[in-house]
């Protein structure tokens, strides 16, 4: 087994070979731009790692890993348009650097490119990858719609929020791992279990992302700090604060989430103060740990060596304690 850093390097090298696109340049340059912005490469690394966990040469999974990364970045381009986000990984978003129409069309092309990468596999593997991918892609869209709907709702529950992040983020992490297992021709039972492991890890990852959006370091986080607060997103932090805060704190938080001030710094500072005083920030950190431990429990049932299980646990723990 390789280290996470080794998988990242191998994947980035493969991505660079893939990045030689045809014309028109006005369609493909934004795709090159978003794919080369960097990022954690979490999902493709998990695809490569999983293929080797099930005793397959990771190079066989490079196209599946690339498909996952292309799809993920497609979703980011369109999400940034919907959120009117100015930054992605510390750089201009595609629609800011070019324009909204370019972002839409280049994103559409990326979705098609993601599917085409499965053509590098035999018919059975192609069919299994495409079936999982189609299910996952639709769930990601459903999760994004839930996220949009929640912005104008005042009655979002924690259960609903967890379902939203499961669909919007976690299912793609689970699918990335299952794709590695599919390429490796692992048993159906192990494929399903590694999917559940990845899905639970993905929920923990998104909860950590929500936490870092409020309390992260702007120098390392790579996105606009407090973006969820500015957009009035009903995150786990917000919902737990409503549950825990005294009546006056609850009212203040609801009032703050009903406005969109030009000067956002005061709003961000006030909301963060309520998150901390209510105990919401601590509750969120505990839930991150809870879902990480759920993933580790699933891991015990998978038919792989203890050494490989420990490697996956180390990876999970690194996500739980990350700062970016």
N, C-alpha and C positions, 0 to 999 in steps of 0.2 A: 504493500500500500504506500502511496505517495503522501506527502504532507499537503495541507490545504494550499499552501503557497505554490507548491509544484503544480498542482492541478490548475491553479489560477494562471500560472505562466504558460502552461501547455495550451490552455483554452485561449488566452489572449493571442498567442502565436498563431493559432488556427483561425481566430477571428480576423487577424490582419490579412491572412491569405484570402479570406472570403470577402474582404472589404474592397476588392477591385470590381466596381460595378460598371455597367454599360451606361450609355446615354439614354435619356437626356440628363445631363448633370444636375439640372435644377430639381429633378426628382430624387436622384441618388445621393447628392451631396448632403442633404439634411439627414439621410439615413446613416451615412458614414459618420457624420458629426455626432449623432446621439449614441451610436454604438462605440465610438472611440472616446466618449467622455469619461469612461472608467466605471466607477461603482464597485460594489463588493463582489460581483459575479457569483453571488450566493447560489442561484438556481443551477447554472451550468456546472459549477463545481460539485454540487450534490448529485447531478446526473452522472458525471464522470466517476465520482467516489463510489456511488451505488453500484455501477457496473462492475467495478473491481471488487467490491464487497461480495458480490455474487460470482466471483472468479472469472470475470471476463476482462479482456484487454480494454482499458479505458478508451483507447483510440477508436474502437468500434462504436463508442457512444458519442463521439465528437459532434456528429451531425444532429443527433437528438439534443445534445446540450446547446448547440448553436440555435436550434429551433426555439428552445425555451427562452434563450436570451433575446432573440429577435422579437418574439412575441411579447416578452416582458417590456422591452423598450418601446414597441408599438403602443402598448397600453399606457406607458408613461407620456408619450407624445400627446395622445388624445386626452389623458387626464389633465395634463398641464394646460391644454386649451380650455377645458371645461372649468378648471380652477382659476384660469387667468394667472397662472404662476409665473413669476419673472425669472426664477432660478431653478436649475436642476443640477445637482452635484457641483454647486458653486459657480456654474456657468449659465449663460443665457439659455432659456428654453428655446426649442425649435421655432415655435410660433412667434417668439420675440425677435429671434435672429433673422428669420425670414418673414413669414406672415401666416395667418390662420389657414388659408387655403392650402398653402404648401405643407403645413403640418398635417392637415387632414389627408391629403393625397399620399404623402410619403408614408404616413402611418398605415394607410390602406395597403400600400405596396408591401410593407413589412409583414403584415398579416399573411399575405399570399406567399411571400418568401419563406415564412416559417413553415407553412404546410409543404412547400416544395422540397424542403430538406429531408422529409421522410422518404422521398423517392430514391434515396441512396440505400434503402434497406430492401430485403426480400419481401415478397408479398404478404406473408403472415405477420412479420414484424411491422411492416408498413400499416397494415390494417389495425393492428393492436395499438400502435402509437397514434394513428389518426383518430381512432375511436376515443381514446383517453383525452387527446388534445381537444377534440370538438366539444366534449363534455366540459372540460376545464375552461375553455375559452368562453363558452356560454355562461358558466357560473361566474367568471370574472366580470362579465358585462352585467349580470344580475347584481353582483356585489357593488359595482360602481353606481348602478341605479339606486340601490338602497342608500348608498352614501349621499347621493344627491337629494333623495327624498327626505332624509333625516335632517337636512339643513333647514327645512321649513316646518318641521314637526316639533312640538313641545312635549310629546308623550312617548319618546323613544325609550325602550327598556334595555337593560343590560343584556338580556337574552337576544334581543333583536340586534344590538350592536355587535355581539360576538358572532352572530350568524353573518352579519355584513362583512366583518373582517375575515371570517372563514372563507367566504366566497371571493372577496376582492383580492385577498393576498394569500391565504394559507393553502387553498386548493392547488395553486400553481407550484408551491413548494413541494406539496405531496406528489403532484404529477411529475415534477422534475425528478424526484427520486424513483417513482414507479417506472418512468421511462428508462432509467438506467437498468432497472430490474428486468424490464421487457427486452431490452437489447441483450442482456445477459441470459435470457431464457430461464429466469428463476421461476419457481413454482407459483401458481396463482395465489396461494395462501401467503407466501412471502411477499409477492407483489402488493397484495392488499395491505399487509401489515406495514411494509415500508412506506406506503402511501399514508397510512394513519400516523406513523411516526413523523413524517414530514409535515403533515397537516397540523398536528399539535405544535410542532416546532414553529410552523409558520404563524400560528396565532400568537405564540409567545414573542416572535419576531416583530409582529405588527404592534402589539401592546408596547414593546420596547421602543418602537419607532414613535408611537404616540407620546410616550414619556419623554423621549429625547427632543421631540418637537417643542415641548414646553421648557424642559430643563437641561437640554444639551448645550454643548459648546458650539457657538456659531462658526468657529474656525474649523471644526472637524465634522460637523453635522452635514454640511454641504447643501442645505436648503435653508430657506428663510425661517428663522427661529420664530415660533409663535404663529406659524401659518394656520394651524388648525383653529387657534383662538380667533384670529382675524376673520376667518371664514365661518365662524360660529358652528364648528363641527362638534357634534355630540359624541365625543370620544369617551373612552372608559374613565378617564380622569374627570371629565365633566359630570358624567352620570353618577359616579361614586361621590363626588362633591355634593351633588343634589341630595343624595341619600344620607350623607354624614353631617353636612353643615347645619348649624342652627338656622331657625327660620329667617333671621335677618341676612345671614350669609347666603342662604338659598335664593332669597329675593334679589340680592345684589348680583349674584351670578346670572340669574335669568335676565335681569335688566341689562347687564353687560353683553349678553348674547343676543340681545334684541337690537343692538346698534352697530353701525359700521362707521366709526369715526375716521376722519382724515388723518389725525395723529393717533397712531395705533399703540404707541409705547405705553401710555398710561393704562390702556385696556389690558394689554398683555401682562403688565406688572400686577394689576389688581386681580386678574383671574388666577395667576400663579400663586398669589398670596392666599386666595381662598382654597386652592388645591392643596397647599401645604398645611394651612391651619385646620382644615376639615379632616385631614388624614387620608385624603384621596390619593396623594402621591405615593404614600406607603402602601395603600391597598393595591394600587396598580403594580407596584414592584412585586408584591406577594402573588398577584395573579400571573405575572410573567413567570415566576418560579413554579407556580402550580401547573401551568401548561407545559413547561419544560419537563417537569417530573412526569406528567402524563405521557409525554413522548418517550421518556426513558422506560416507563412501565411497558408500553407496547413493544419496545425494543427487545425486551427479555424473551418474547415469544418467537422472534425471528430465528431461523435456522442458519446462523452464522457463528463464527468463533467468538469467544469472549474478548479477544484482542480487537476484533473488528467492532464489537459493541462498545468497547472503551473508546475507540477512535471516534465513533459517532457521538458518544457522550461528551467527549472533549469539545467537539465541534458545537454541540448544543449549548454547553456552558459558556463557550466563547461568545455566542450570540446573545446570551442572557446578560452578559456583563459588558457588552460593546459600548463604545462611545460615539460611533458613527453610523 
